[in-house]
Each structure stands twice: as C-alpha cells, then as structure tokens.
Amino acid sequence: MKTARPPRPAPPGDHAGLRARLAIAEETLRAIRSGEVDSMLGAGKAGSQVFTLNGAEHPYRMLIESMNEGALMLTADQTILYANLCFARMVKFPLEQIISSSFRGFLAAADLAALRLSLKPAAAVGAKIQIHLLSGDGSPMPASLSIRPLARNGFPGTTFGIIVTDMTETRAGEELLRTFSRRVVQAQETERGHVAVKLHDTVTQMLCAVLVRSQMLVDQLPARHRPARGEAKKLHAIIRRTIKEVECISRNLHPSVLNHIGLVASLHGISTEFARRTGVSIKLVCAKLTLRLPAGIKLALYRILQETLRNIEKHAGARHVTVHLTKPGHHIQLTIHDDGIGFDPDHHPARPEGKGGFGLLGMRERATDVGGHFKVSSILHAGTEIEVRIPLPSAITTPTRPARKPVEKRP
C-alpha cells in the first residue's frame, strides 16, 4: 500500500520552495489519478491520520483476479456478491451467471449444513471446511473453503470472504498414498507368511531334533558325571525355551491361529503374552460373537491390537490397559485404552522414525481397507484410547433361521 504525504508549507518569501512543493503536489495528484496511491497521510487534531482513497481496492482486486484459487464474497443467506474468474473456471459457469446467484446451487446437499454453521455470526474467527463443488456438467470437485467474516463496507448484513481451493490433486495424492500403504501391508503379510512357514517347517523341526538328542545325552551320561549331566539338563531346558519362543514369533508373524481358534481366543493369546512379557496389567472384555467374521476383518483387528500393544510397550509407560471387543448394531468395535503418558495426536508422526513399522498410519489403513473407521483420542499425561469400528457385511448380519436339532434315535 502506497501512502502519499502532503507537502510541508514553505517559509514566507521562499519562492523556490513554493515551486518545489507545487511540483510535489502535482506529482501526488498524478499518482492518485493513476492508482499508484491508495491513502493520504494528513495532519489532524490527534496528530497524523491516514485517509483511505476511493478506488484504493483496485490493486487488491487485480491481485484476487489473478489468483490460482477461487475467491467469493457471500451474504449470510449465501448470495454471491462477488466471484473471481478462477472460481468461474472451477464450476464451469459464465461469471455473469454466478454473480447474484445462490452459492447453495454449487453444493451437494450433504455439505449445506456445514456451510450454514460456518456462516453464522458466532463464527467470528472464521472456519475451514471440506466440501464438493458441483460444476456445470454435474461432476463433483473436492474443494476446501476458507471462510472469514468481512467488515460491513456499507452492506446491511454480515458478508463473508471465501477462498476456494481445488483439492483434486491433493485427494488423488492421498488415494495414491492409501493404495501404496495397502500394497505395502499386503506385501508385508505375504512375506510374514513365508517367514512363519520357514520357522515352523524348518527351524522348529530342527530344534525339536536337537531337543530329542539333548534328552538322549542326559539319559546316557552316567550318574557319577553330575557336572556333565547338570550342563546337559540346562542345555535341554534352553532348547525347550527356544522352541517356545520360535513358535511365538511364528504365530505373531502369521496368525494362522485366527482360522483355528477364532478372533476372541487369538486376542486373549496376544494379551496374555503381552502381560507376561511386560508386567503391564491388561483386561480384555469380549462380547460373545455368534457370527463368523470375514478373514480380512479378523486380521485387521488382530494386527491393530498387536501394533497398539507394541506402541504401549515402547512409548506409553502405562501400568494398566483395557481392551473391549463389542458388537454395536451392525458393526464390530475394538477399543483399547491405556493410562500412559499420552501424546498430542495433531503433532504426532504417523510413522515413528526408526521403528520399522507404520504406527498410526498403518493401523488407520488396516481399518480403512476393510471399510472401517479409526479414531485416536489422547491427552498428555492422561492416557490414550484407540477405537476401531468396522461395519459388518450384510450377509453375516442378516438373521437366519436356526437349524433344527437332530432327533436322537434310540435303539
């Protein structure tokens, strides 16, 4: 913004000074007429004052017109008072048809409620919402609206300035990231399965053979060789513990136990193993499930609990953990709460650096991949709660007529 200062009065008899100040005044008038100046600094009773000139908005209007984002000015009833050419290109409508029309015509019905809340006078600090703009050919365009209330400027009611950002490329990037994450998870599960099979079919069998040989060695050593028998017994015990540890690693890598004993028993298994290894108290409460869950949902819930317990062990410093598996309506819900140190979810990295896992991002993608919703609630020094809510396929939520019990025939 350029501000012109008026020329100072010249001393009496100073003709050269008068001519110089007259030249300054003429130059000031020329700058005002050409739009180079948008305010004047003058002397008032309370000191220097700035006086804004009519038409001073011209440079800013040119700036808005040249923006790569849409710009709007709305009334409280959503009438469009102003729109720039970029917005007209976004919605594929002539600019003259947009001015004085209703902004509601460019919004899907689901987004109208969010817009009304943002245009309330109470929203004095402005708002930012995600919506879909309806263009002239009927195609929806994802967009972000940044809304700020404006000064009245002679209008009888409140007006709002809106910056419209095209989110098409951003959403495409997010979808690409989700696809990439999904492929990484699938590749991870495949590789885990291969490693688990190798451990079970090769390493475990070899260790079992060594275990048998060590027992034979204990049996064949004479009783008088107590030191040697003692060492052989210790070796036998170490091999037995190693076999159990390898079996545990194999189950964690590929939980084939899900298909054999079911989800609830599998969650009990990893919860018990977590409490034994860490000493952290864990309470698992599971609703009685009378339906057969799809393999993808069971694996997602299993992995999310497994990753959450791993994060609690490494970062939370918790003493108590509670896990609830419930079935509200046509959904299945897993809720995990700990009393650890907590964190700020808005400034927490989705992937912990150097940990090799995908952390919250990986859990969110697992839930999204089966159509679920993932929510994290955490407060510093007040613990963390993770909630996973997954809709059940209609095929397994439709009630079926119970099978008739076979009649027992007596000989």
PyMOL commands that set and color helices and strands:
alter all, ss='L'
color gray80, all
select helices_A, chain A and resi 15-33+58-65+85-91+95-98+103-106+109-118+168-220+226-253+257-261+263-278+295-316+345-347+359-369+394-397
alter helices_A, ss='H'
color red, helices_A
select strands_A, chain A and resi 3-4+39-44+47-52+70-75+80-83+127-134+140-150+159-166+281-286+320-326+331-338+373-378+384-391
alter strands_A, ss='S'
color yellow, strands_A
deselect
rebuild
show_as cartoon
